[in-house]
Amino acid sequence: MAESKDLRINSKVISEGVNRVPNRAMLRAVGFTDEDFKKPMIGVASTWSEVTPCNMHINDLAVQAKLGVRENGGAPLIFNTITVSDGISMGHEGMLFSLPSREAIADSIEIVAGAERFDGVVAIGGCDKNTPACLMAIGRMNIPAVYVYGGTIQPGNLDGKNVDIVTAFEAVGKYHDGKMTDEQIHKIECSACPGPGSCGGMYTANTMAAAAEAMGMSLPGSSSTPAISSNKAAECAEAGKRVISLLEQGIYPRDIMTKKAFENAITVVMALGGSTNAFLHLLAIAHSVGVDLTLDDFERIRLLVPHLADLKPSGQHAMQDLNEIGGVPGVMKLLLAEGLLHGDCLTVTGKSLAENLAEAAPLRDGQEIIRPLNKPLKPNGPLVVLRGNLAPEGAVAKMSGMKKLRFVGPAKVYDSEEAATEAILKDEIQKGDVLVIRYCGPKGGPGMPEMLSVTALIVGKGLGGEVALMTDGRFSGGSHGFVVGHVSPEAQVGGPIAHLKNGDIVTIDSETQHISFDVTEAELAARAKAWVQPPLKVSSGVLAKYARLVSSASKGAVTDSFE
């Protein structure tokens, strides 16, 4: 770094002038020297924690990022933020805190970086909410930044077959249906998660990591490199170098996270058959950078992009398998060659997306994980936006792996996940039913809980694809089957899903993008008039704050929108 070039933008306020002696005195206590006060101050946001395998290794990665910053002329400081494990919080009240954790992570990074006046940030995440939260904070602050994904977990192995966390959830359904013994389910429990890294299929963590790479906010290969790979530590060191380079070049997150960059992210998510949570998170990230992104953009792009990836939960392979045949860069190289990506988008390398992909290896010859574009799994993306008298603001269906594109059946309505779970275990849900779980939206949950345990029970009982599930809550990236989530407006605010009754005939059509129930406008108006809004389920603490501030799922379920 040239001595004449002062890269300190924000940190100058705590490094210059006699009035700043107390500020510098405190920094000396953590290791700063006279020379460090002449350097740009870079925060390394670590989501390290022992509460989940997704993040258990990230402290070591943060140290590597810190070294990368220091070796390239910066003054680095590691700070931590929280994480929760979606897998561990699934199926009980802990899941209410999952989506709110995204806001807490984003807020805490913004708070620390703002208070300490960092000139740049390297953020390292793992579990589902880490990636969107880090990118939301980066977008709000708009200081030079690089995001690093902690990496995917290796598949577990049981009797020569790959198993993962979704195997464990679905085993519960098989167990309750008498198809699995105590010994068999215990073996799955002990084999599903062999070490560090985020859940290994094209679930939410890997989906959002791929989206971040497609947007240009992480280094090439970041999203598919496994957690245990030595390349991950090298990537963190390179991220430390790159953030200094971004400062030198004057490249900021909002220069990278443009509307076209979000379109690239949606394209990759559709091609890979990613999680429905991508809708919530990409909308929220777009809000943080002032980009006008709507559900209509997802549907517009879906119609242009084929589903190519045979990845779990609806397919056969894990993210590590994809990495071994060329990874996300190989997929993006294929998509770019077909004109499906904006190659001129800027990235954190300082180069365009097309320039990065020119250096990437193509997908390995003979591989069967990514289909050729002329023989896709589906001709269009599998994440479908639905609208109709049940969801005027929209709902999201995941149709990957589904042969049935239209479902018509009577509603079985439950006002909580617990009640629906009990009904499934008692065999009250039968082939042809539309299982409805409501009052589980952002406000009604509160926290918009995921329904992986419910979908896993349905699949485990052999009803996958034979029962439709509709909710104003959301689904884990590990969920599959005929599932519709994010129904908006949610029941808590009087959305039409609140006025459904048992036996109402529900139609879900992914080809016409329609979701409705067979009720006249007059009857619907009468039901709406008779409806009484229930009180929020919490009156104090973080969930109460969240329920009062959070927007509709159709707007990304953000808490800083005050329109």
C-alpha positions in Angstrom: 0.0 0.0 0.0 1.4 3.4 -1.0 2.3 5.5 2.0 0.9 8.6 0.4 -2.6 7.1 0.0 -4.7 7.5 3.2 -7.4 4.8 3.1 -8.8 5.8 6.4 -12.3 7.0 5.8 -14.2 6.5 9.0 -11.4 5.5 11.4 -9.7 8.9 11.1 -12.3 10.2 13.6 -10.6 8.1 16.3 -7.0 8.3 15.1 -6.3 12.0 14.7 -6.2 15.0 17.0 -5.3 15.4 20.6 -8.9 15.1 21.6 -8.7 11.5 20.4 -6.1 10.4 23.0 -8.6 8.4 25.1 -9.8 6.6 21.9 -6.3 5.6 21.0 -5.4 4.7 24.5 -8.2 2.0 24.5 -7.1 0.7 21.2 -3.5 0.4 22.4 -4.8 -1.9 25.1 -6.0 -4.3 22.4 -2.7 -4.2 20.6 -2.6 -1.1 18.3 0.7 0.7 17.8 1.5 4.1 16.3 1.7 2.5 12.9 -1.8 1.0 13.2 -3.3 4.4 13.6 -2.1 5.3 10.1 -3.9 2.2 8.6 -7.5 1.6 7.6 -9.3 -0.1 10.4 -11.1 -3.3 9.3 -13.7 -5.2 11.3 -13.8 -8.9 11.0 -17.4 -9.9 11.8 -17.3 -13.5 13.1 -20.5 -15.6 13.7 -18.5 -18.2 15.6 -20.5 -20.2 18.2 -20.6 -23.7 19.7 -24.4 -23.9 19.4 -24.3 -25.3 15.8 -21.9 -27.2 13.6 -22.5 -24.6 10.9 -20.4 -22.1 12.9 -18.2 -24.1 15.2 -15.1 -23.6 13.1 -15.6 -19.9 12.2 -13.3 -18.5 14.9 -10.3 -20.1 13.1 -11.5 -18.6 9.8 -11.8 -15.2 11.4 -8.2 -15.4 12.5 -7.2 -16.1 8.9 -9.2 -13.1 7.7 -7.5 -11.0 10.3 -4.0 -12.1 9.1 -5.0 -11.3 5.5 -6.0 -7.8 6.5 -2.8 -7.2 8.5 -0.5 -8.6 5.8 -2.0 -6.2 3.3 -1.8 -3.0 5.2 -4.9 -2.9 7.4 -5.5 -2.8 11.1 -7.9 -5.6 11.8 -10.2 -6.2 14.8 -12.3 -9.3 15.2 -15.8 -9.0 16.8 -18.5 -11.5 17.3 -22.2 -11.6 16.7 -24.8 -14.3 17.5 -26.1 -17.2 15.6 -28.8 -19.8 16.2 -29.1 -23.3 14.8 -32.3 -23.7 12.7 -31.9 -27.5 12.9 -31.8 -27.5 16.7 -34.6 -24.9 17.0 -36.9 -26.8 14.6 -40.1 -28.3 15.8 -40.6 -26.4 19.0 -40.9 -22.8 20.3 -37.2 -22.2 19.6 -38.0 -21.8 15.9 -39.9 -18.5 16.8 -36.5 -16.9 17.3 -34.9 -18.1 14.0 -36.0 -15.4 11.6 -35.7 -12.6 14.2 -32.1 -13.7 14.6 -31.4 -12.4 11.1 -32.4 -8.9 12.3 -30.3 -9.2 15.4 -27.2 -10.3 13.5 -27.6 -7.5 10.9 -28.3 -4.9 13.6 -25.3 -6.0 15.7 -22.8 -5.8 12.9 -24.1 -2.4 11.9 -23.9 -1.2 15.5 -20.3 -2.4 16.1 -19.1 -1.2 12.7 -20.8 2.2 13.2 -19.6 2.7 16.7 -16.0 1.7 16.0 -15.9 3.6 12.7 -14.5 0.8 10.7 -13.3 1.5 7.2 -14.2 -1.9 5.9 -15.6 -5.3 7.0 -15.0 -8.9 6.3 -18.0 -10.9 7.5 -18.0 -14.7 7.9 -21.2 -16.6 8.3 -22.5 -20.2 8.4 -26.1 -21.1 9.4 -29.2 -20.0 7.5 -29.7 -16.5 8.8 -26.0 -15.5 8.8 -25.5 -14.8 5.1 -28.6 -12.6 4.6 -27.9 -10.8 7.9 -24.3 -10.1 7.0 -25.3 -8.8 3.6 -28.1 -6.7 5.1 -25.6 -5.0 7.5 -23.1 -4.5 4.7 -25.7 -3.0 2.5 -26.9 -0.6 5.2 -23.4 0.6 6.1 -22.1 0.7 2.5 -18.4 0.5 3.5 -16.1 -1.8 1.5 -16.8 -5.4 2.4 -16.4 -9.0 1.5 -18.6 -11.8 2.7 -17.1 -15.3 3.3 -19.3 -18.4 3.7 -18.1 -20.8 6.3 -18.8 -23.7 4.0 -21.0 -26.8 3.7 -20.8 -29.9 5.9 -19.8 -33.2 4.6 -22.6 -35.8 4.1 -22.8 -38.4 6.8 -22.4 -42.0 5.9 -24.6 -44.9 7.2 -24.3 -48.4 5.7 -22.6 -47.0 2.6 -25.3 -44.3 1.9 -25.2 -40.6 2.4 -27.4 -39.2 5.2 -27.9 -35.7 6.5 -30.1 -33.7 8.9 -33.2 -34.0 6.6 -32.7 -37.8 6.7 -33.0 -37.5 10.5 -36.2 -35.4 10.4 -37.8 -37.8 7.9 -36.8 -40.8 10.0 -39.0 -39.5 12.8 -42.1 -39.8 10.5 -41.0 -43.3 9.5 -40.5 -44.2 13.2 -44.0 -43.0 14.1 -45.5 -44.9 11.2 -43.8 -48.1 12.4 -41.3 -48.3 9.5 -38.2 -47.8 11.6 -36.9 -49.2 14.9 -35.3 -47.4 17.8 -31.9 -48.8 16.8 -32.2 -47.6 13.2 -33.2 -44.1 14.1 -30.4 -43.9 16.7 -27.9 -44.9 14.0 -29.2 -42.1 11.8 -28.9 -39.6 14.6 -25.3 -40.6 15.2 -24.3 -40.4 11.5 -26.2 -37.4 10.0 -23.8 -34.6 11.0 -20.1 -35.7 10.9 -18.5 -32.3 11.7 -18.4 -28.6 11.0 -20.3 -26.9 8.2 -23.8 -25.9 7.2 -26.5 -28.4 6.2 -25.2 -30.1 3.0 -28.1 -30.0 0.5 -29.4 -27.1 -1.5 -31.0 -25.9 1.8 -31.2 -22.3 2.9 -27.6 -21.8 4.0 -26.1 -23.2 0.8 -28.8 -21.4 -1.3 -28.0 -18.0 0.2 -24.3 -18.6 -0.1 -24.7 -19.3 -3.8 -26.9 -16.2 -4.1 -24.1 -14.1 -2.4 -21.5 -15.4 -4.8 -23.8 -14.8 -7.8 -24.3 -11.2 -6.5 -20.6 -10.7 -6.5 -20.3 -10.2 -2.7 -18.1 -13.2 -2.0 -15.0 -14.6 -3.8 -15.4 -17.1 -6.6 -16.0 -20.6 -5.2 -16.9 -19.4 -1.7 -20.4 -20.9 -1.7 -19.5 -24.5 -2.6 -16.1 -24.9 -0.9 -16.6 -27.3 2.1 -16.1 -26.1 5.6 -13.2 -28.6 6.2 -11.3 -27.7 3.0 -8.0 -26.0 3.4 -9.1 -23.7 0.6 -11.6 -22.1 3.0 -8.9 -20.8 5.3 -7.0 -19.5 2.2 -10.2 -17.8 1.1 -10.5 -15.9 4.3 -7.0 -14.6 4.1 -7.7 -13.5 0.5 -10.9 -11.8 1.7 -8.7 -9.8 4.1 -6.6 -8.7 1.2 -9.5 -8.0 -1.1 -11.2 -5.6 1.4 -8.1 -3.4 1.4 -8.2 -3.5 -2.4 -11.8 -2.4 -2.5 -10.8 0.5 -0.3 -8.0 1.4 -2.7 -10.4 1.2 -5.7 -13.2 3.0 -4.0 -15.7 0.1 -4.6 -18.6 0.0 -2.2 -21.3 -2.7 -1.7 -24.0 -0.6 -3.4 -21.8 -0.5 -6.5 -21.9 -4.3 -6.5 -25.4 -5.1 -5.2 -27.4 -3.6 -8.1 -30.7 -4.7 -9.5 -28.9 -6.8 -12.2 -26.8 -8.4 -9.4 -30.0 -9.5 -7.7 -31.3 -10.8 -11.0 -28.1 -12.9 -11.2 -28.8 -14.2 -7.7 -32.3 -15.2 -8.5 -31.2 -16.9 -11.7 -28.7 -19.1 -9.8 -31.2 -19.9 -7.1 -33.7 -21.1 -9.7 -31.2 -23.1 -11.6 -30.0 -24.8 -8.5 -33.5 -25.4 -7.1 -32.8 -23.5 -3.9 -34.8 -22.7 -0.8 -38.0 -20.7 -0.7 -36.3 -18.7 2.0 -34.3 -17.0 -0.8 -37.4 -14.9 -1.5 -37.5 -13.5 2.1 -33.8 -12.9 2.3 -33.1 -11.4 -1.2 -36.1 -9.0 -0.7 -34.6 -8.0 2.7 -31.1 -7.5 1.3 -32.5 -5.5 -1.6 -34.3 -3.3 0.9 -31.0 -2.7 2.7 -29.4 -1.3 -0.4 -32.4 0.6 -1.8 -33.0 -1.7 -4.8 -36.6 -2.1 -5.9 -37.0 -5.9 -5.9 -40.5 -7.6 -5.8 -42.0 -11.0 -6.1 -42.8 -10.2 -9.7 -39.1 -10.1 -10.4 -38.7 -13.7 -9.1 -41.5 -14.9 -11.3 -40.3 -13.0 -14.4 -36.8 -14.6 -14.0 -38.2 -18.1 -13.1 -39.9 -18.3 -16.5 -36.5 -17.8 -18.2 -34.3 -20.2 -16.2 -34.5 -24.0 -16.3 -34.0 -26.1 -13.1 -30.7 -27.9 -13.7 -29.4 -29.3 -10.4 -30.1 -32.7 -9.0 -29.5 -31.6 -5.4 -31.2 -32.5 -2.1 -33.8 -32.2 -0.7 -35.7 -33.1 -3.9 -32.7 -34.6 -5.7 -29.9 -37.0 -4.9 -26.7 -35.0 -4.3 -25.1 -32.7 -1.7 -23.2 -29.4 -2.1 -19.9 -31.2 -1.6 -20.7 -33.3 -4.7 -21.3 -30.2 -6.7 -18.0 -28.7 -5.5 -16.2 -31.8 -6.8 -17.5 -31.3 -10.4 -16.9 -27.6 -10.7 -19.0 -25.9 -8.0 -21.2 -22.9 -8.3 -18.6 -21.1 -10.5 -19.0 -24.0 -13.0 -22.8 -23.6 -12.9 -22.5 -19.9 -13.4 -20.1 -20.3 -16.3 -22.7 -22.5 -18.0 -25.5 -20.0 -17.3 -23.4 -17.0 -18.6 -22.6 -18.9 -21.8 -26.3 -19.2 -22.4 -26.9 -15.5 -21.8 -28.8 -16.0 -18.5 -26.5 -13.9 -16.4 -25.4 -10.3 -16.5 -21.7 -10.7 -17.0 -20.9 -6.9 -16.6 -21.8 -6.8 -12.9 -19.0 -5.7 -10.6 -17.8 -8.1 -7.9 -15.6 -7.9 -4.8 -12.6 -9.1 -6.9 -12.7 -5.7 -8.6 -13.5 -7.5 -11.8 -16.7 -8.1 -13.6 -18.6 -11.4 -13.1 -17.7 -12.4 -16.7 -14.0 -11.7 -16.0 -14.2 -13.9 -12.9 -15.9 -16.7 -14.8 -13.5 -16.6 -17.6 -10.9 -17.9 -15.1 -13.2 -20.6 -13.7 -13.1 -24.2 -14.9 -16.1 -25.6 -16.6 -18.2 -28.3 -15.1 -16.5 -31.7 -15.3 -17.2 -33.8 -18.3 -19.6 -36.7 -17.7 -21.0 -35.3 -14.5 -24.7 -36.0 -13.8 -25.5 -33.4 -11.1 -26.1 -30.4 -13.3 -28.2 -31.2 -16.3 -27.5 -29.7 -19.8 -29.8 -26.8 -20.6 -31.5 -28.9 -23.4 -32.4 -31.6 -20.9 -33.3 -29.8 -17.6 -35.1 -31.3 -14.7 -37.8 -28.7 -15.3 -37.9 -26.1 -18.2 -38.5 -23.3 -15.7 -37.4 -22.5 -12.2 -39.1 -24.6 -9.4 -39.9 -21.7 -7.0 -43.2 -20.4 -8.0 -45.1 -17.2 -6.9 -48.8 -17.9 -6.5 -51.6 -15.3 -6.2 -55.4 -15.5 -5.8 -58.1 -14.9 -3.3 -56.1 -16.9 -0.6 -52.9 -14.8 -1.1 -53.5 -11.4 -2.8 -50.0 -10.3 -1.9 -48.5 -13.6 -3.0 -47.3 -17.0 -1.7 -44.4 -19.2 -2.7 -44.4 -22.8 -3.7 -41.4 -25.1 -4.2 -42.2 -27.5 -7.1 -38.8 -29.2 -7.5 -39.1 -33.0 -7.8 -42.9 -32.7 -8.1 -44.8 -34.5 -10.9 -48.2 -33.1 -9.8 -48.4 -29.4 -10.7 -52.0 -28.9 -9.6 -53.7 -29.8 -6.3 -57.3 -29.5 -5.4 -58.6 -30.7 -2.1 -60.5 -30.0 1.2 -58.8 -27.8 3.8 -57.9 -29.2 7.2 -57.2 -26.0 9.1 -55.0 -25.7 12.2 -54.0 -22.5 14.1 -50.6 -23.8 15.2 -47.8 -26.2 14.1 -48.3 -28.2 17.3 -51.9 -28.9 16.5 -51.1 -29.9 12.9 -48.3 -32.2 14.1 -50.7 -34.0 16.5 -53.2 -34.4 13.7 -50.5 -36.0 11.4 -49.4 -38.4 14.2 -53.0 -39.4 14.8 -53.5 -40.1 11.1 -56.2 -37.4 10.8 -54.5 -36.1 7.6 -55.3 -38.2 4.6 -54.3 -38.4 1.0 -55.9 -35.5 -1.0 -56.1 -33.1 2.0 -54.8 -29.6 2.0 -53.2 -29.1 5.4 -53.4 -25.5 6.5 -51.3 -24.1 9.3 -52.0 -20.4 10.0 -51.2 -17.7 12.5 -47.6 -18.6 11.9 -46.6 -15.5 9.9 -44.0 -12.9 10.8 -46.4 -11.2 13.3 -48.6 -14.2 14.1 -45.9 -16.7 14.9 -44.3 -14.4 15.8 -41.2 -15.0 13.8 -42.6 -17.0 10.9 -41.4 -20.4 12.0 -40.3 -23.1 9.5 -42.3 -26.3 9.1 -39.6 -28.9 8.4 -40.7 -31.2 11.1 -44.3 -31.2 9.6 -43.2 -31.7 6.0 -40.7 -34.4 7.2 -43.6 -36.2 9.1 -45.7 -36.1 6.0 -42.9 -37.6 3.8 -42.0 -40.1 6.5 -45.6 -41.3 6.6 -45.6 -41.9 2.8 -47.8 -38.9 2.0 -45.2 -36.8 0.2 -46.9 -35.2 -2.8 -50.3 -36.7 -1.8 -51.0 -34.0 0.8 -50.6 -30.3 0.2 -49.4 -28.1 3.0 -50.1 -24.4 3.0 -49.0 -21.9 5.6 -48.4 -18.2 6.3 -45.2 -19.4 8.0 -42.3 -20.7 6.0 -40.3 -23.8 5.1 -36.8 -25.0 5.7 -34.7 -25.4 2.7 -34.8 -29.1 3.5 -38.6 -29.3 3.0 -40.0 -30.9 -0.1 -43.3 -32.1 -1.2 -46.4 -30.1 -2.3 -45.8 -27.1 0.0 -46.9 -23.5 -0.2 -45.6 -20.9 2.3 -45.3 -17.2 2.8 -49.1 -16.7 2.3 -49.6 -13.0 2.4 -51.3 -11.1 4.0 -50.9 -13.4 7.0 -53.7 -14.5 9.2 -52.7 -12.3 12.1 -53.5 -9.2 10.1 -56.7 -10.6 8.7 -55.5 -12.1 5.4 -57.9 -14.4 3.6 -56.1 -17.5 5.1 -57.6 -16.4 8.4 -61.1 -16.9 7.0 -60.6 -20.5 5.7 -62.8 -23.2 7.2 -62.5 -26.9 7.4 -63.8 -28.5 4.2 -63.4 -25.4 2.0 -62.1 -26.6 -1.4 -58.6 -25.2 -2.1 -57.0 -25.1 -5.5 -53.2 -24.7 -5.9 -52.1 -24.5 -9.5 -48.4 -23.9 -10.2 -48.9 -23.7 -14.0 -51.4 -20.8 -13.7 -49.7 -19.5 -10.6 -53.0 -19.5 -8.8 -54.1 -20.2 -5.3 -57.7 -19.9 -4.2 -60.5 -21.3 -2.2 -64.0 -21.9 -3.4 -66.0 -19.2 -1.7 -68.0 -16.3 -3.1 -66.9 -12.7 -2.6 -70.0 -12.2 -0.5 -69.2 -15.1 1.7 -65.6 -14.0 2.1 -66.7 -10.5 3.0 -69.1 -11.9 5.6 -66.3 -14.1 7.1 -63.9 -11.1 7.2 -66.5 -9.0 8.9 -67.1 -11.7 11.6 -63.4 -12.2 12.2 -61.9 -10.9 15.4 -58.2 -10.2 15.4 -56.4 -12.3 18.1 -53.9 -10.5 20.4 -50.3 -10.9 19.6 -48.9 -14.0 21.4 -46.2 -12.1 23.2 -46.3 -8.8 25.1 -42.6 -8.3 26.1 -39.1 -9.1 25.0 -37.5 -9.5 21.6 -40.4 -11.3 20.0 -42.9 -8.6 21.0 -40.6 -6.0 19.5 -40.3 -8.1 16.4 -44.0 -8.7 16.0 -44.7 -5.0 16.2 -42.1 -3.9 13.7 -41.9 -6.7 11.1 -43.3 -6.2 7.6 -45.2 -8.7 5.5 -43.3 -11.7 4.1 -44.0 -10.3 0.6 -41.8 -7.4 1.6 -39.0 -9.6 3.1 -40.2 -9.5 6.7 -37.9 -6.6 7.5 -38.0 -4.6 10.7 -36.7 -1.2 9.4 -39.4 -0.3 7.0 -41.5 2.6 8.2 -43.7 3.5 5.2 
